[in-house]
Amino acid sequence: MDVVSDAISAVRIGRPSSNRVRIAGTWCSRFDAYDGAGFHVVLEGSCWLQPDRGSAVSLGTGDVVLLPHGAGHVLADSPADRRVLEAAVPFERWVDGHGLRMAAPPPPPADAPGAAELLCGKYRLDRSHTHPLMAELPDIVHLPNRVGSHPELRAAIDLLGREIGAHRPGTGVVVPGLLDLLLVYMVRAWMTDGAYSASGWPAALNDPVVAGALRLLHEDPAQQWGNDQLAAQVGVSRATLARRFTTLVGRPPMAYLGWWRLTRAAALLRDTQEPLDIIARQVGYGSPYALSHAFSRQFGTTPGRFRAQAASPVSG
């Protein structure tokens, strides 16, 4: 697993959901704040996204927008004043009421006012164990459609547009997989965007020393790493590694390793039935007791209680 894969896997739970909708005329629909991440892809036409906090964003054909922290917002055919936004109908009720769950809808007439075809969806996330890479994402990641930009993202969007609502054999497996790919490609696109790539985690993963150290810690968190050993592996002095790693990651290498071990343990408790002693060895603890003590100190609950709570049904 690489750092980006681990960061997403640590926070992703359940199955993503999505709808493909075709709209024309005057329309306005609300997306309430959500304990997950939302996204919209404009397949045809244009619309406006108005977040509960911040300025409206104009979206055109091919644009992608990710709301990684589940911010409440409104989609509309044109900019709207606050009174109209507050009266907007929630998306789920609005879609059902307009009969917009349709298979492979034909493109809306080019001259229809407010015409748009959208792919709207959301991911469930476990906010209690968010990797800092994911936490660093801004409230709105707007990825405008640029010729030649992010070809993998464009390919995933094209495949999703063909699959969603088509009810073809295997669609139930294909669509969740494509939605997971879409999330990875959106995060990748954000990391390479010039507005964000010069600092924080994008910069950390572009720094050969820091990225190399992170890769080693993620590939083998059970290894009994020390600062000297890690620095030797990436070919720099201990002081150089500590300075560059702490500046870009926000904590020293061994502090990050300790945090990541426990975050990885939480994911294994949530997603597998492995016994605690096996999980302890996988993440670098000598005994279940040592893991339980550290886990309780970081998360305020025991591994057993955490696993039981994670197994409880959660609404989507």
Disulfide bonds with the S-S distance in Angstrom:
none
